[in-house]
Every structure is written in structure tokens, then in C-alpha cells.
Amino acid sequence: MKTIDRILYQLKREGPQTAKRLAETFQLTSMGVRQHLQGLEADGLVSFEDVKVKVGRPTRHWFLTKAGHNQFANRHDDLLVQTLDSVETLFGKDGLQQVIARREANTLAHYQDKLAEAANLEEKLQILTTLREQEGYMANYQPHGDGFLFVENHCPICHAAHRCPSLCQSELTVFQQLLGEEYHIERKEHIIAGERRCAYRIIKA
């Protein structure tokens, strides 16, 4: 993978980064990384924000622009949108909701099978993270307060979710059913609302 592609991927997965942090990640010089970032900025793929610090000059944090995020668009997403349009045209809104419900049921059954041997919440999140990572969601989880934060840095069905927001609700429903009523899941960040990622806070109910 080219260095510029690695930089784009890192910004997509981890969010805003300084040139120094990127240089440390890739074992490159800060000067070399800045040159790559300036080239990506000229192409309209990245931009930056200078963040004030208590002492010294502001720290420059680089992040993906909308065009930068679009570099990761899933080529199957447009096909899914066309399929949803066709279903609604042929079978109406009720037919479309039936298709989404069937997708939800199939996804839930698949995930439940994979999580069947998980002994606790963290093991469930480990397996769910692997499954979502394989599906292109750039997923991870981390401890967060008295629970966990489950994060998806990319949404391979983003265009379809804009077209049919109930797809997002369907996925939230799947997560809730997977983890059970003893846990409460709240979506704190949402890609289709214009945020960088989807993030779910998970705590005991």
C-alpha cells in the first residue's frame, strides 16, 4: 500500500491525527509526512485544524474531507440503493420494510450463531468487532466509563442508509438483541448525521 493510502486509511480509522503521530505510526520523518499531507490537501482529500494548547504554538490536526471519506465508498452500496428503489417501486413501502426486516432477521441469526459461545459482554464485543470488520465497517471497541464504546469508522452501506434510514435502526436493533436486555445501547455518534463515525455506548441496564 502506498504511503498516501496508508495515511488516508489511518485518518479514516483513527480520526484526526498530527503529522508527528502519523510519522511515528509509519516510522517516517515528520517532514516526509507533511509533504504527503500537503499533496493530499491539494487534492482536496484532507484538511486541518489548528488546536490551541496550554503552552506553545497550536497543534495541527489533519482529517479527511468529504472527498477523502468518499475514497472509501463501497462499490456495492450503489447497487443496494438501486435494489431498494426497485423493491419500493414494485412492492411499495410495506414491501421495502419486509425486505429490511428479513435482512435484520438473517443478520441476527448469523451473529447469534457466531456469539453463541461467548461467556461475557467483552467476548461478545470481540466477536462482533471481528464480524463487522470483515464486513468493512472498520470496527473496534474500547472500555468507556462503566461500560464500553463500540465504534464503526466506516459504513459500507452509507448511501443506502441515507436512502432508507430504517437500515440504521435495524442494525441498532440487532446489536440490542445480541447483547440482551441486561445491557443498554445508545448511539452517540452517527455517520449519516454528518459525524465521522458511528459510536455506540454500552452499559448495564
Backbone torsions as a table, in degrees:
resi	resn	phi	psi	omega
1	MET	NA	133.5	179.0
2	LYS	-65.1	155.3	-178.6
3	THR	-58.5	-42.1	-178.3
4	ILE	-64.9	-34.0	177.5
5	ASP	-69.8	-37.3	177.6
6	ARG	-65.2	-38.5	178.6
7	ILE	-65.1	-45.9	179.0
8	LEU	-60.3	-43.6	-179.3
9	TYR	-63.4	-41.8	-179.6
10	GLN	-64.6	-40.8	178.3
11	LEU	-67.6	-34.9	178.2
12	LYS	-67.2	-45.1	-174.0
13	ARG	-79.3	-36.7	-172.8
14	GLU	-107.9	-9.5	-178.2
15	GLY	84.3	-168.3	-175.7
16	PRO	-52.6	137.2	-177.8
17	GLN	-138.3	151.8	172.1
18	THR	-86.0	159.1	177.1
19	ALA	-60.9	-37.1	179.1
20	LYS	-62.3	-44.2	-180.0
21	ARG	-63.7	-42.8	178.8
22	LEU	-64.0	-41.3	179.5
23	ALA	-61.0	-41.7	178.4
24	GLU	-66.2	-40.1	-179.4
25	THR	-62.7	-42.2	-174.8
26	PHE	-100.1	3.0	-179.4
27	GLN	55.4	50.1	177.0
28	LEU	-121.5	172.1	175.3
29	THR	-80.2	150.4	177.0
30	SER	-60.8	-36.7	178.8
31	MET	-61.4	-45.7	-179.5
32	GLY	-63.2	-41.5	179.4
33	VAL	-64.9	-41.4	179.1
34	ARG	-60.9	-38.1	178.6
35	GLN	-63.6	-42.4	177.2
36	HIS	-63.7	-42.1	-179.7
37	LEU	-64.4	-38.7	178.3
38	GLN	-65.8	-36.5	176.2
39	GLY	-66.5	-41.5	177.7
40	LEU	-67.0	-34.6	176.3
41	GLU	-64.6	-42.4	178.8
42	ALA	-62.0	-30.2	178.3
43	ASP	-84.1	-1.9	178.4
44	GLY	78.7	16.1	-176.3
45	LEU	-94.4	-23.1	177.8
46	VAL	-135.2	159.7	173.2
47	SER	-142.5	-176.5	-178.0
48	PHE	-144.6	162.3	174.4
49	GLU	-135.6	131.8	177.5
50	ASP	-89.2	117.7	-175.5
51	VAL	-101.5	125.4	-179.6
52	LYS	-68.5	141.5	175.4
53	VAL	-122.4	164.6	-175.3
54	LYS	-63.4	-38.8	-176.8
55	VAL	-128.2	134.4	176.2
56	GLY	88.8	-170.1	-178.0
57	ARG	-73.6	155.8	176.3
58	PRO	-57.4	151.8	178.6
59	THR	-97.3	130.6	-177.7
60	ARG	-88.6	121.1	179.6
61	HIS	-110.8	127.2	-178.6
62	TRP	-98.1	143.6	-179.3
63	PHE	-146.8	162.1	179.6
64	LEU	-75.4	139.7	169.6
65	THR	-82.8	178.0	176.5
66	LYS	-58.0	-41.3	177.9
67	ALA	-63.5	-35.3	177.9
68	GLY	-65.3	-43.8	177.0
69	HIS	-62.6	-35.1	-178.7
70	ASN	-66.9	-16.0	175.9
71	GLN	-63.6	-19.5	-177.0
72	PHE	-104.4	9.7	-179.9
73	ALA	-58.1	139.6	-178.8
74	ASN	-85.2	129.2	-175.7
75	ARG	-67.1	-18.8	178.3
76	HIS	-83.8	-10.7	-175.1
77	ASP	-64.4	-43.7	179.4
78	ASP	-62.9	-36.4	177.5
79	LEU	-64.2	-39.1	178.4
80	LEU	-64.6	-41.7	177.9
81	VAL	-61.2	-44.5	179.2
82	GLN	-62.1	-38.4	179.4
83	THR	-65.7	-43.3	178.5
84	LEU	-62.5	-41.9	178.1
85	ASP	-60.2	-43.5	-178.2
86	SER	-66.3	-41.2	179.4
87	VAL	-62.1	-44.4	-178.9
88	GLU	-66.8	-37.6	179.0
89	THR	-64.8	-42.0	-175.9
90	LEU	-81.1	-36.7	-169.9
91	PHE	-123.6	2.1	177.5
92	GLY	78.0	179.9	-177.3
93	LYS	-65.1	-34.2	178.3
94	ASP	-64.4	-40.3	178.3
95	GLY	-64.5	-39.4	178.2
96	LEU	-62.9	-43.8	179.6
97	GLN	-65.7	-32.6	176.4
98	GLN	-66.0	-38.7	177.8
99	VAL	-64.6	-43.3	179.5
100	ILE	-65.0	-39.5	178.2
101	ALA	-64.4	-39.1	177.9
102	ARG	-66.4	-41.7	176.3
103	ARG	-60.0	-43.1	179.5
104	GLU	-61.3	-44.8	-178.9
105	ALA	-64.5	-42.3	179.7
106	ASN	-65.7	-41.7	179.3
107	THR	-63.9	-44.6	-179.7
108	LEU	-61.3	-44.9	-179.1
109	ALA	-62.5	-41.9	178.9
110	HIS	-62.6	-47.4	-179.0
111	TYR	-67.2	-40.4	179.9
112	GLN	-60.7	-37.9	178.1
113	ASP	-63.1	-41.6	-178.3
114	LYS	-72.2	-31.9	-176.4
115	LEU	-91.7	2.2	-171.6
116	ALA	-57.5	-33.2	-176.1
117	GLU	-92.9	-1.1	-178.3
118	ALA	-67.3	133.0	-174.2
119	ALA	-91.7	-19.5	-176.9
120	ASN	-153.9	179.3	-176.0
121	LEU	-60.1	-45.5	-176.2
122	GLU	-64.9	-38.1	177.1
123	GLU	-64.3	-37.6	176.0
124	LYS	-61.9	-43.1	-179.4
125	LEU	-67.5	-35.5	176.9
126	GLN	-60.3	-46.6	-179.1
127	ILE	-69.4	-43.0	179.4
128	LEU	-61.8	-39.7	177.9
129	THR	-60.4	-44.2	178.8
130	THR	-62.5	-44.1	179.9
131	LEU	-62.0	-45.8	-178.2
132	ARG	-70.6	-33.9	176.4
133	GLU	-61.9	-42.6	178.9
134	GLN	-64.1	-26.5	-179.3
135	GLU	-90.2	1.6	173.8
136	GLY	94.9	17.1	-176.1
137	TYR	-90.4	-2.4	-178.4
138	MET	50.0	55.1	-171.1
139	ALA	-89.1	152.0	170.1
140	ASN	-158.7	168.7	175.6
141	TYR	-141.0	160.1	-178.4
142	GLN	-156.2	152.1	174.6
143	PRO	-59.0	143.6	-177.4
144	HIS	-150.1	104.1	-178.8
145	GLY	60.1	-125.4	-179.7
146	ASP	-95.6	18.5	178.6
147	GLY	-150.4	-139.2	-179.5
148	PHE	-134.8	158.8	171.4
149	LEU	-117.0	119.0	177.3
150	PHE	-101.3	125.1	-169.9
151	VAL	-123.3	138.2	170.8
152	GLU	-122.8	112.7	-175.1
153	ASN	-84.2	-8.8	178.7
154	HIS	-144.8	147.1	176.8
155	CYS	-123.4	105.5	-178.2
156	PRO	-71.0	-7.3	176.6
157	ILE	-117.5	30.3	-173.5
158	CYS	-59.5	-46.7	-179.1
159	HIS	-62.8	-39.4	178.8
160	ALA	-66.7	-36.4	179.1
161	ALA	-68.9	-33.8	172.9
162	HIS	-63.3	-41.0	-179.5
163	ARG	-69.6	-35.5	-175.0
164	CYS	-140.8	84.8	-175.8
165	PRO	-57.3	-20.2	179.8
166	SER	-65.3	-16.2	173.6
167	LEU	-62.5	-39.2	179.0
168	CYS	-67.8	-42.8	178.0
169	GLN	-63.3	-36.6	178.9
170	SER	-61.7	-42.0	-179.4
171	GLU	-68.8	-38.1	176.2
172	LEU	-62.6	-39.5	177.7
173	THR	-62.7	-41.6	178.2
174	VAL	-61.0	-46.9	179.5
175	PHE	-59.2	-44.2	-178.4
176	GLN	-62.9	-44.2	-179.3
177	GLN	-67.8	-34.3	178.3
178	LEU	-64.1	-43.7	-174.4
179	LEU	-85.3	-22.0	175.1
180	GLY	94.1	166.1	-174.8
181	GLU	-68.8	-15.2	-179.7
182	GLU	-74.3	-8.4	178.8
183	TYR	-121.3	145.6	177.1
184	HIS	-108.1	130.4	180.0
185	ILE	-117.1	127.6	178.3
186	GLU	-128.7	127.8	176.2
187	ARG	-78.0	118.1	-177.1
188	LYS	-97.0	-27.8	177.8
189	GLU	-136.4	150.3	-171.1
190	HIS	-145.9	121.0	-176.6
191	ILE	-60.5	-44.1	-176.0
192	ILE	-73.4	-7.3	172.9
193	ALA	-90.9	4.8	176.3
194	GLY	98.9	3.4	179.4
195	GLU	-88.5	165.4	-172.3
196	ARG	-69.4	-28.9	-172.2
197	ARG	-149.8	170.4	167.8
198	CYS	-101.8	130.3	-178.8
199	ALA	-133.8	133.9	-176.5
200	TYR	-121.4	124.3	176.0
201	ARG	-90.1	129.5	-176.1
202	ILE	-122.3	119.7	179.7
203	ILE	-137.2	165.0	175.5
204	LYS	-65.2	139.1	-178.3
205	ALA	-72.4	NA	NA
